[in-house]
Amino acid sequence: MLSDVRLRQAINYAIDRESIVNQVYDGFAEVAVSLTPPTVSTEIDANVTGFTYDPDRALELFADAGWTDSDGDGILDKDGEPLSLTLVSGFPPAEEAKPLPEVIQGQLKAIGVDAQMVEFDDVDSYYDYVF
């Protein structure tokens, strides 16, 4: 499912990073546009635009990929299957990462994505789950 670039882009447009900085980090963070924190390499941030919060654009991309809320339950679906993703929380341990995963889960749900959370306290339990 996530092999479709439109879904990956839509998910990025559905996440309100400014809200995360303010809600989760009380304003003591910066919105990152890449995996590299802005304080580590300003050159990367200067060359990467990242995604802005744009739920309307997210819904357009989902619809272009065939995902709509055809049954009115608030969750996007395609061919009778709901749009359901697994959100992995851990690294740092899940308890330390809170409430970030819950905020992201809520933002995705607001746009029609059912994001189920799986929490791991260490790398070994994650690898046991994956393999």
NUVEXVEX-641999 format. One line per field, with one value per residue (C-alpha): residue number from 0; residue in three letters; z, x, y. Coordinates in nm, 4 decimals. Example, Ala and Ser with C-alpha at 12.3 -4.5 7.8 and 13.67 -1.06 7.14 Angstrom:
<pagus>
i c(0  1)
aa c(ALA  SER)
Z c(0.7800  0.7140)
X c(1.2300  1.3670)
Y c(-0.4500  -0.1060)
</pagus>
This chain:
<pagus>
i c(0  1  2  3  4  5  6  7  8  9  10  11  12  13  14  15  16  17  18  19  20  21  22  23  24  25  26  27  28  29  30  31  32  33  34  35  36  37  38  39  40  41  42  43  44  45  46  47  48  49  50  51  52  53  54  55  56  57  58  59  60  61  62  63  64  65  66  67  68  69  70  71  72  73  74  75  76  77  78  79  80  81  82  83  84  85  86  87  88  89  90  91  92  93  94  95  96  97  98  99  100  101  102  103  104  105  106  107  108  109  110  111  112  113  114  115  116  117  118  119  120  121  122  123  124  125  126  127  128  129  130)
aa c(MET  LEU  SER  ASP  VAL  ARG  LEU  ARG  GLN  ALA  ILE  ASN  TYR  ALA  ILE  ASP  ARG  GLU  SER  ILE  VAL  ASN  GLN  VAL  TYR  ASP  GLY  PHE  ALA  GLU  VAL  ALA  VAL  SER  LEU  THR  PRO  PRO  THR  VAL  SER  THR  GLU  ILE  ASP  ALA  ASN  VAL  THR  GLY  PHE  THR  TYR  ASP  PRO  ASP  ARG  ALA  LEU  GLU  LEU  PHE  ALA  ASP  ALA  GLY  TRP  THR  ASP  SER  ASP  GLY  ASP  GLY  ILE  LEU  ASP  LYS  ASP  GLY  GLU  PRO  LEU  SER  LEU  THR  LEU  VAL  SER  GLY  PHE  PRO  PRO  ALA  GLU  GLU  ALA  LYS  PRO  LEU  PRO  GLU  VAL  ILE  GLN  GLY  GLN  LEU  LYS  ALA  ILE  GLY  VAL  ASP  ALA  GLN  MET  VAL  GLU  PHE  ASP  ASP  VAL  ASP  SER  TYR  TYR  ASP  TYR  VAL  PHE)
Z c(0.0000  0.0918  -0.2353  -0.3787  -0.3403  -0.3169  0.0095  0.1587  0.0530  0.1841  0.5236  0.5375  0.4528  0.7256  1.0058  1.1719  1.2784  1.4225  1.6482  1.7566  1.8436  2.0518  2.2070  2.2702  2.3145  2.4569  2.1817  2.2751  1.9389  1.5724  1.2894  1.1039  0.7260  0.7112  0.9354  1.0154  1.2921  1.1778  1.4370  1.2850  0.9229  0.8045  0.4517  0.4355  0.5516  0.2980  0.0171  0.1381  0.1439  0.3449  0.3840  0.5238  0.7099  0.4414  0.5174  0.1994  -0.0124  0.1849  0.1057  -0.2638  -0.2786  -0.0988  -0.3425  -0.6413  -0.5120  -0.4795  -0.1024  0.0023  0.2927  0.0891  0.3879  0.6015  0.9018  0.9110  0.7809  0.4212  0.2302  -0.1081  -0.2549  0.0822  0.2789  0.5406  0.5291  0.8334  0.9208  1.2052  1.3928  1.5699  1.8927  2.0527  2.0178  2.2619  2.4615  2.3991  2.7448  2.6874  2.3424  2.4710  2.3906  2.0379  1.8977  2.0318  1.8760  1.5366  1.5703  1.6386  1.3469  1.1099  1.2439  1.1849  0.8149  0.7900  0.8542  1.1119  1.2728  1.5168  1.7592  1.8546  2.1363  2.1957  2.4908  2.3269  1.9964  2.0747  2.1256  1.8004  1.6082  1.7671  1.6386  1.2869  1.2391)
X c(0.0000  0.2718  0.4490  0.2161  0.3994  0.0668  -0.0139  0.3235  0.2839  -0.0743  0.0357  0.3038  0.0516  -0.1803  0.0736  0.0754  0.4378  0.3880  0.1181  0.3523  0.6263  0.3790  0.1740  0.4409  0.7539  0.5957  0.7582  1.1093  1.1813  1.1989  0.9979  1.2285  1.2054  1.4279  1.5584  1.8562  1.7790  1.8113  2.0826  2.3033  2.3078  2.1587  2.2719  2.0257  1.7345  1.8289  1.7924  1.4885  1.1435  0.9633  0.5851  0.3510  0.0340  -0.2344  -0.5227  -0.7070  -0.4064  -0.3790  -0.7407  -0.6852  -0.3868  -0.5759  -0.8664  -0.6287  -0.4986  -0.8551  -0.9005  -1.2291  -1.4700  -1.7284  -1.9269  -1.9224  -1.7471  -1.4691  -1.2018  -1.0836  -1.1296  -1.0582  -1.2235  -1.3908  -1.0637  -1.0048  -0.6867  -0.5127  -0.1474  0.0724  0.2458  0.5547  0.6501  0.9864  1.3491  1.3628  1.1433  0.7733  0.7102  0.9727  0.8340  0.4838  0.2709  0.4163  0.2808  -0.0674  -0.0648  0.0373  -0.2217  -0.4903  -0.3841  -0.3968  -0.7374  -0.8684  -0.7863  -0.9367  -0.6408  -0.6787  -0.3326  -0.2902  -0.0046  0.2435  0.4835  0.8269  1.0516  1.3698  1.5226  1.5088  1.1312  1.0916  1.3005  1.1035  0.7837  0.9169  1.0850)
Y c(0.0000  0.2515  0.1784  0.4452  0.7756  0.9611  0.7830  0.8677  1.2300  1.2464  1.1155  1.3839  1.6572  1.5217  1.5713  1.9130  1.9498  2.3004  2.1608  1.8808  2.1314  2.3312  2.0467  1.7868  1.9954  2.3146  2.5199  2.4030  2.2413  2.3248  2.1773  1.9414  1.9010  1.5927  1.3176  1.5385  1.7874  2.1517  2.2149  1.9434  2.0552  2.3808  2.2896  2.0007  2.2150  2.4823  2.2265  2.0304  2.1865  1.9209  1.9128  2.1729  2.0833  2.0754  1.8367  1.9365  1.8399  1.5149  1.4272  1.5119  1.2763  0.9995  1.0408  1.0387  0.7050  0.5718  0.6129  0.7758  0.7391  0.5503  0.4226  0.7389  0.5813  0.8425  0.6027  0.6107  0.2876  0.1383  -0.1696  -0.2356  -0.2277  0.0452  0.2517  0.1078  0.1575  0.0403  0.3198  0.1860  0.3600  0.3021  0.4052  0.5792  0.3431  0.3941  0.5377  0.8107  0.8986  0.9793  1.1707  1.2107  0.8815  0.9556  1.3036  1.1625  0.8863  1.1482  1.3667  1.0691  0.9637  1.3176  1.2806  0.9306  0.7001  0.4259  0.4180  0.1317  0.1803  -0.0889  -0.0036  -0.1505  -0.0835  -0.2048  -0.3049  -0.6778  -0.6797  -0.4846  -0.7385  -1.0255  -0.8613  -0.7974  -1.1337)
</pagus>
